[in-house]
Amino acid sequence: MDTDLFNPELVPRGSKRRSGALRQTVAPRPNLPLFFSTVVAGGLGMGLVLGLPIVDGTLSELHLRGGLAMFIGSTTGMAGTYLALLMVVLASRAPILERVLGQVGVIHWHKRLAPWPIVLISAHAVFLTLAYAEAAKKGVLGEAGVIINTFPSMVTATIALGIMVGIGVISLRQLRERIPRESWWLLHLLMYAALILAFAHELALGPSFVGHPLAREFWTIAWLLAAALVLVYRVGYPTYRSYRHRLSVVAVKAESAGVVSVILEGRHLERLPISGGQFLEWRFLTPRMWWQAHPFTVSALPQPPYIRLTAKGVGNFSQELAHLKVGTKVAIEGPYGSFTASAQRRNEVLLIAGGIGVTAVRSVLEDLPIKSRPAVVLRASREEDLVLSDEIEKLVRHRKGTLHRLIGGRNEVSLDTIMTLVPDIAQRDVYVCGPEGFVREASEMARRAGVADEAIHQEAYRI
Ligand SMILES: Cc1cc2nc3c(=O)[nH]c(=O)nc-3n(C[C@H](O)[C@H](O)[C@H](O)COP(=O)(O)OP(=O)(O)OC[C@H]3O[C@@H](n4cnc5c(N)ncnc54)[C@H](O)[C@@H]3O)c2cc1C
């Protein structure tokens, strides 16, 4: 097969693909009013959820034996479960969330909130056990046994708590770094099982729900909606999209030592709503790889019936890509990401790629109009590590831009050089893509050069 078909000079100039005529617009900018409305709605939800148990008795029972522990146990339980609900909504990656928070924001908030449901729900279990033990004047362990064995749905709730605490433990940084990412990811999915197991006890015992059918219905509907979002956007839609495009590998091309491009063929790719700079979660259906999906940015806009990713082999999955057989079937999830031309706020852009971050820069460039005069900086330790640079050179030339190659070790080349190479940097949108450390350093350089935060767009590959 002709692996040169993504060469910018060979792509027909007036092709529908190139003009974007067949593509739906995707990756809109995060929307500030929508963001603030969502924060207010989230805060009101939390207020309501906390207000219910407070107004409904536990506050007036504070003076009773075990009343304080009961109050703390009830409120931490409701707050923790509400945050778990928000986590499930965030995990759905519903497109509206990207509009509100941006893709980076969705992941950021999912990570930031993650410890809190576990901490609060554990506190809930401890304080309620203490409360009941104090009220019954019994030992804590004995009372815990009574609660588990006699209260409705408490056996399943205890299993759920065990799973949550287990997930909390394996997520501690010291342990997480020792567990393969995929194993951790599969284990953390057990959180869904825990939330399902805990649900019945919430309705049966929660002070906000006992005797309050409306609150029960509201709570049930909220959880059903969150579950539906996950099923639709994480299962249904990817399955539909994978079936619709029926991708399979047609070629694997070595780009440099350790970097390969995988070219896939599929159906109706002109209908795939993807922008340059966006990524898909790719699942290669081989006996060794089918159970894990990894994110890779498209390294060129699709040229139907072909689409391409370019990957650096850094671990088991990415190294295995070099050995893919022609005909391997591929399932996809996405596209995701807001590192796209539509995030641009100024008239001109500076695109900075560190190492394999070149993939996103390559495909964003393709989405920029002719004569948009982009400045592009490719950073690599050695000349031979520069991949796709010929294609980038042609794309930059078509757009009347400038290309700079910054080659050399960290001690030899400072990112501050970019301020001299692109003196009008402060008037441009700055796109930075590459490994996490590189993205951080390049963004700091841009800030020092006077680029406003909202004009800095980042995509960190965490390699
Ligand atoms: C949005 C996005 C787009 C990406 N696009 C590209 C691309 O176009 N080309 C390319 O070569 N690489 C890209 N990556 C990085 C690529 O996903 C990882 O290198 C790959 O998943 C590593 O898997 P592994 O099993 O080979 O290595 P592992 O042994 O699992 O990991 C090696 C390193 O990669 C990190 N990593 C592993 N999996 C992920 C993951 N799913 N998300 C984030 N970091 C991970 C680990 O923290 C570790 O530092 C992208 C990453 C992200 C987040």
The ligand as an SDF file (V2000), in Angstrom:
LIG
                    3D

 53 58  0  0  0  0  0  0  0  0999 V2000
   -4.3640   12.6100   24.8130 C   0  0  0  0  0  0  0  0  0  0  0  0
   -3.1590   11.7510   24.5050 C   0  0  0  0  0  0  0  0  0  0  0  0
   -2.7120   11.6270   23.2070 C   0  0  0  0  0  0  0  0  0  0  0  0
   -1.5900   10.8490   22.9360 C   0  0  0  0  0  0  0  0  0  0  0  0
   -1.1450   10.7710   21.6450 N   0  0  0  0  0  0  0  0  0  0  0  0
   -0.0060   10.0830   21.3920 C   0  0  0  0  0  0  0  0  0  0  0  0
    0.5310   10.0170   20.0600 C   0  0  0  0  0  0  0  0  0  0  0  0
   -0.0280   10.5750   19.1180 O   0  0  0  0  0  0  0  0  0  0  0  0
    1.6650    9.3190   19.8780 N   0  0  0  0  0  0  0  0  0  0  0  0
    2.3200    8.6910   20.9100 C   0  0  0  0  0  0  0  0  0  0  0  0
    3.3550    8.0720   20.6940 O   0  0  0  0  0  0  0  0  0  0  0  0
    1.8300    8.7330   22.1710 N   0  0  0  0  0  0  0  0  0  0  0  0
    0.6890    9.3930   22.4300 C   0  0  0  0  0  0  0  0  0  0  0  0
    0.1920    9.4260   23.7110 N   0  0  0  0  0  0  0  0  0  0  0  0
    0.8850    8.6560   24.7610 C   0  0  0  0  0  0  0  0  0  0  0  0
    0.4480    7.1950   24.6610 C   0  0  0  0  0  0  0  0  0  0  0  0
   -0.9210    7.0790   24.9630 O   0  0  0  0  0  0  0  0  0  0  0  0
    1.2470    6.3760   25.6760 C   0  0  0  0  0  0  0  0  0  0  0  0
    2.6080    6.4770   25.3480 O   0  0  0  0  0  0  0  0  0  0  0  0
    0.8560    4.9380   25.6070 C   0  0  0  0  0  0  0  0  0  0  0  0
   -0.4830    4.7840   26.0030 O   0  0  0  0  0  0  0  0  0  0  0  0
    1.7840    4.1700   26.5260 C   0  0  0  0  0  0  0  0  0  0  0  0
    1.2850    2.8500   26.7310 O   0  0  0  0  0  0  0  0  0  0  0  0
    2.3170    1.6470   26.9000 P   0  0  0  0  0  0  0  0  0  0  0  0
    1.5950    0.4390   27.4040 O   0  0  0  0  0  0  0  0  0  0  0  0
    3.0930    1.4990   25.6690 O   0  0  0  0  0  0  0  0  0  0  0  0
    3.3100    2.1670   28.0090 O   0  0  0  0  0  0  0  0  0  0  0  0
    3.1460    2.1080   29.5860 P   0  0  0  0  0  0  0  0  0  0  0  0
    4.1640    1.1740   30.0830 O   0  0  0  0  0  0  0  0  0  0  0  0
    1.7340    1.8950   30.0100 O   0  0  0  0  0  0  0  0  0  0  0  0
    3.4790    3.5870   29.9760 O   0  0  0  0  0  0  0  0  0  0  0  0
    4.5980    4.2750   29.5980 C   0  0  0  0  0  0  0  0  0  0  0  0
    4.3610    5.7180   30.0120 C   0  0  0  0  0  0  0  0  0  0  0  0
    3.1940    6.2600   29.3660 O   0  0  0  0  0  0  0  0  0  0  0  0
    2.2260    6.7290   30.3210 C   0  0  0  0  0  0  0  0  0  0  0  0
    0.8810    6.2550   29.8940 N   0  0  0  0  0  0  0  0  0  0  0  0
    0.5350    4.9870   29.6540 C   0  0  0  0  0  0  0  0  0  0  0  0
   -0.7310    4.8840   29.2420 N   0  0  0  0  0  0  0  0  0  0  0  0
   -1.2160    6.1280   29.2480 C   0  0  0  0  0  0  0  0  0  0  0  0
   -2.4880    6.6530   28.9540 C   0  0  0  0  0  0  0  0  0  0  0  0
   -3.4930    5.8890   28.5450 N   0  0  0  0  0  0  0  0  0  0  0  0
   -2.6610    7.9640   29.0750 N   0  0  0  0  0  0  0  0  0  0  0  0
   -1.6520    8.7270   29.4600 C   0  0  0  0  0  0  0  0  0  0  0  0
   -0.4230    8.2840   29.7450 N   0  0  0  0  0  0  0  0  0  0  0  0
   -0.2060    7.0030   29.6680 C   0  0  0  0  0  0  0  0  0  0  0  0
    2.6040    6.1090   31.6450 C   0  0  0  0  0  0  0  0  0  0  0  0
    2.3070    6.9950   32.7210 O   0  0  0  0  0  0  0  0  0  0  0  0
    4.1050    5.9090   31.5160 C   0  0  0  0  0  0  0  0  0  0  0  0
    4.7990    7.0480   31.9170 O   0  0  0  0  0  0  0  0  0  0  0  0
   -0.9230   10.1810   23.9890 C   0  0  0  0  0  0  0  0  0  0  0  0
   -1.3870   10.3060   25.3010 C   0  0  0  0  0  0  0  0  0  0  0  0
   -2.4760   11.0780   25.5590 C   0  0  0  0  0  0  0  0  0  0  0  0
   -2.9480   11.2130   26.9790 C   0  0  0  0  0  0  0  0  0  0  0  0
  1  2  1  0
  2  3  1  0
  2 52  2  0
  3  4  2  0
  4  5  1  0
  4 50  1  0
  5  6  2  0
  6  7  1  0
  6 13  1  0
  7  8  2  0
  7  9  1  0
  9 10  1  0
 10 11  2  0
 10 12  1  0
 12 13  2  0
 13 14  1  0
 14 15  1  0
 14 50  1  0
 15 16  1  0
 16 17  1  0
 16 18  1  0
 18 19  1  0
 18 20  1  0
 20 21  1  0
 20 22  1  0
 22 23  1  0
 23 24  1  0
 24 25  2  0
 24 26  1  0
 24 27  1  0
 27 28  1  0
 28 29  2  0
 28 30  1  0
 28 31  1  0
 31 32  1  0
 32 33  1  0
 33 34  1  0
 33 48  1  0
 34 35  1  0
 35 36  1  0
 35 46  1  0
 36 37  1  0
 36 45  1  0
 37 38  2  0
 38 39  1  0
 39 40  1  0
 39 45  2  0
 40 41  1  0
 40 42  2  0
 42 43  1  0
 43 44  2  0
 44 45  1  0
 46 47  1  0
 46 48  1  0
 48 49  1  0
 50 51  2  0
 51 52  1  0
 52 53  1  0
M  END
$$$$
